[in-house]
Every structure is written in structure tokens, then in C-alpha cells.
């Protein structure tokens, strides 16, 4: 698969451009912990359209984002998560959360 190769190439790049800022991984992770098993819960209101209709429904939703894997690298890091908040943009009752990758 191409994705693991691209991820490995990205994570092995230098953490600083010749004239650019550095990535302070520790500071990022202190503000947004991405250790395996960490989770965040969003509870709020959502609206969705019933498939193949123009009917709109609304209700309370609960979305949990969970870190499945943390991948440290020399020039940054990546985290594999389930339930990234963008899942709510395509919310449908009963639809499971997708897998996403956060790369920093």
C-alpha cells in the first residue's frame, strides 16, 4: 500500500525548514493528548436528511473520538483515530464512525 510509505516519508523529514519554525511535539501533545486510548466526547444537536427524501430530522447526538494508534516520527507524528469530528458533517443515525489519520 502506498499510504504507509507516504506516512513513513513524511515522519522522517527534518522537523525544521531552513528558515521556518520547529514543531514542538511535546507542547502540541500537552494541549491535545493523542496517546493510544485517549478519547473525547462531543454531545450536541445535529440535523440530517433522511436518505432519498427531502425530510430533515434533528436530534441529540453523541460522538466519541478515540485514538487507536500513535506513531512518533523524527519530524512530527501521526495518530490514527476513530470518530474524528468531521464524521458529524455526514451524520446519519446508526452509521458508524470512520477511521482518520491526524498528521502533524
N, C-alpha and C positions, 0 to 999 in steps of 0.2 A: 504494500500500500504506500502511496505517496505521502499521506499525511504524517506518519511517524518520522519519515525522512525530513520533511519540511520543518517539523517541530524541533527535531534534533539540530538542524542547521540554525534555526532561529535562536535556540537556547545556548548555542556555543559561540555566538557572536560576541565581540567585546561589549562591555557594559557602558562604554563612553565613546562618543564620537570625538574627533579631534578637537572640536570647539563646542561640543554640546554638553548638556547636563548628564550627570550619572544617575543611575537608578538606585535608590536606597531601599533595597528589598526589605530590610528589617523594618523600616518606617512604614512601608506600604502594608506589610503583613500585620503590623501593630494596629493599624486603623481598620484593616479589612482581613481578619484572620482566615486563612484558606487551608488550615490543617485538615487532613483526612477526617471525615466525620462531623466537621463543623456544619452548622445549619442555621438558616434564617427563615423566619416565618412571616409571611405577609397575609393579613386578613383585611378585607375591604369589599367594596361593592364593584360589581362588573356588569356589563351588558353584553349580550351576544345575540346573534341572529340564528334562528333555527334553520338548519341546512335545507336548501331547496325551497325556502319561503322568504317572505319579507317581514316575518314576525320577529319582533325584538323582545327578548326576555331580560330580566335583571334579577340579581340576587347577590347574596354574600358569598365570597369565595375565600378559600384558604390555600395559599401556595407555599410550599416548603422548598427552599433551595438547599441542597446537601452537597458537600464536597466529597467526591468519590475517590479522587487521587490528586496528590500534589506532586509536581515534577520540578525540582530545582534545577537551575542551569547557571552557567558561568555568567551569562549576560542578561539574565532575567529568570522568569519562572512561568509555569503554566499550571492550571488547575482544571481538572475535569469535574464538572458539576451536573447535577440533575435538578431541573426546575428553575433555570435562570429566569428572572422576572419577565423577559420578553415572551416567555410561554403564554403569559396572560394576554398578549396582544392578539392571539388566535384562540382564546379560551372557548372551549365547548365543554359542557357538563359531561363527566365521565371520561374525558380524554386524558391520558397520562402525560406526565412531564417528559420533555425531551432531554437529551444529553447535549451539553455545550462545553466549550473549552475557553477559559479565560487565559489570555497570554499577556504577560507584562514584562 
